[in-house]
Structures are given as C-alpha cells and as structure tokens.
Amino acid sequence: MKKGIKIGLIAFGAVVLLSSAAIAIPKLFGNSPGDIATEVEEDAMLWLKLLDVHYNGAPGTKGLGAGSVGDGKEIGYKGASNNIETHYFVYEVTAQNGLAFWTAKNKIAVGNCPADNWWKIKSDGVHFEAKLPENSECAKLTPNFPGSKK
C-alpha cells in the first residue's frame, strides 16, 4: 500500500513539475518573432482608429479635427510625444500638408528580420496606404498589418 502511495506522489510531483516548466520555459526564453511583431500590427491599428475618430468623429458626432488629420499629439496617440520607443521598435507619427504618416522601425533583429526595416502607413483621414518592409522575412512577420493581402 505504501509503495502505491509513493508512486502516486511521485507521478503527481512530476505532473506539477512538467506543468510549471511548460509555463516557465517560454517566458524564460522570450516571445517568438511573430509575437514580437504583433506589436507593430496592434500599434498601426490603434493609430488608424485614433486618426479616424479625430478626422471623422465617433459615430453620431463631428470629428475633433473637423475633417483634418493630426499628428500623434493631436489625435491622442500614446501621450504627448510623436516618437515612441519600445524594446524592439521605434514609432514615429507626423502630419503635414493634409496627410498623416505612421512609421515603425525595428531597432534590433526580430527572428530572421534584420534591424532597420520599416513598416509605413500614409493617410488623408479617409483612405490609407500601407507599406510592408521590402525584406520578405520582415514582411511575413506581420500578416495582419493593415492593408496586407491575405
């Protein structure tokens, strides 16, 4: 009887240990390149939504910018700066001559995507044009980037 209890406790301990390792090991070694690049997709969508609300207003309201685009400060993009830096990316938002621009550049390599590649969006407040990096390894990290062909 005692032998069966010991084996049961050992098996239970092994399950707990393996479960803990399955959770801890990915955190220990960081995120996958695709997970890291998701930051770019999410930031681009945030900027487009803020620009849309600034230009057109929320449903049933007049746009804050009354039909004009704005820079990052004007549209409420990530606080009081037009330039934002994270561990992997540098983001810049500008507006001039009736156009708004959003760019992201990876500061360091992300998987097989070398540093210094650009994701870009240009918008007049109604339409937007998106450009993925020319490097195919970088472009394939962001399949859900606004305007990407699926």
N, C-alpha and C positions, 0 to 999 in steps of 0.2 A: 504494500500500500504506500509506504513512504517513497519507494522508488518511482511510482506513478506520479506522485505529487511533485517530486523533484524534476521529473521530465516535463511536467506541465508548467512549472515555474520557469524552467529554462526556455521552453518554447514561447511562453508569454514574454519573457525578457527579450528574446530575440526579435519578436514582432515589434515590441516597443522601440528597441534599438534601431531596427531597419526602418521603421516609420519615421523616426526622428532624423535619420540620415537622409531619407528621401526628401525631407523638407529642408534640411540644413545645407546639404551639398550644393544645390543650385544657388542658394543665397550666398554661399561662401565663394563660389567662383564667378558670380555676377550674372547678368542677364545675357540672353542671346542677342546677336546683332539685330535681328528682326524686332525684338522687344525694345531695344535701344532706339532704333529708327522710328518706332511708333510715335515717339515724342514729336518728331517733325510733322507727321500726319495730323496729330491732335492739335499741335500749335497752329498749323496752317488753317485747319477748320475753325478754330477759335477766332483767329484774325478775320477770316471771311465772314463769320457770324457777326462779330463786333462792327465790322465795316458796313455790313448790310443794315444793321439796326441804326447806325449813325447816318447812313445815306437815306434809307427808306423809312426808318422808324419801325417800332414794333407794330404788329397788326392793329389797325384801327387808330394809329397815331401818326403824327407828322414826324419825319426824320429829324433827329437832333441837328444834323448838318444841313438840313433843308436842301437836299439834293447835291451835296458836295462830299467829296472824300476827305478823310482826315488822316493825320499821322497817328502814331501809336498813342501819344498823349491825348489827342483829341477824341479818339474812339474808345479810350479806356483799356488799351492793350497793356496788360501786365504792369500797371502802375505808372510812374512818372517818367519813364525812360523809353526812348525809341530803340535802344540797344539792350538786349538781354543775353546773358551768357549762362549756360549750364555746363555741366562737366564735359559733355560731348559736343555741344553745338553753340554757335553764336547766331542770334537772330537780330535782324535789323528791319525796321519799318519806317518808311518815308512817304511823303506825299508832295507832289509838285505838278503844276500845270494840269490840274484836274485828274491826275492819276495817282493811285496808291500802290506802293511796292512793298512786298514782304519777301525777305530772303533768309535762308538758313544755310550755314556752312558748318561742316563737321570739322572740329578742331583737331581731332585725333582719328586714327583709323577705327572703323567700326566693321569688324569682321574682315571681309576681303575688299572693303571700300576704303581706299586710302584717304588721308586727311585732305582738306581744302577742296571739297566738292560742294556745289551749290544747288539748292532747291529754290525755285523762284516763282512768285506769283505777281502779276500786274493786274490792276482792276480800275475801271472807271466808276465803280459803285453799282453798276448794273451787270456788266459782264466781266469775266476774268479769264486770264490766260496763264496757264501753269506750265512750268518747265522743270523737268527732272534733270538730274546730273547727266552729263554725257557718258560718264563711266557706267557701264551696264551693271557692274557689281553693286554700285550705289543705288541705281535706279530700282533694281529689283528688291531692295530692302524696304521700299515704300510703295507697295502695290495699291494702297488705299489713299495715296496722295491725291488731293483734289484735282480733277480733270484727267486722272490716269485712265488709260484704256484698260479694261479688264479682259 
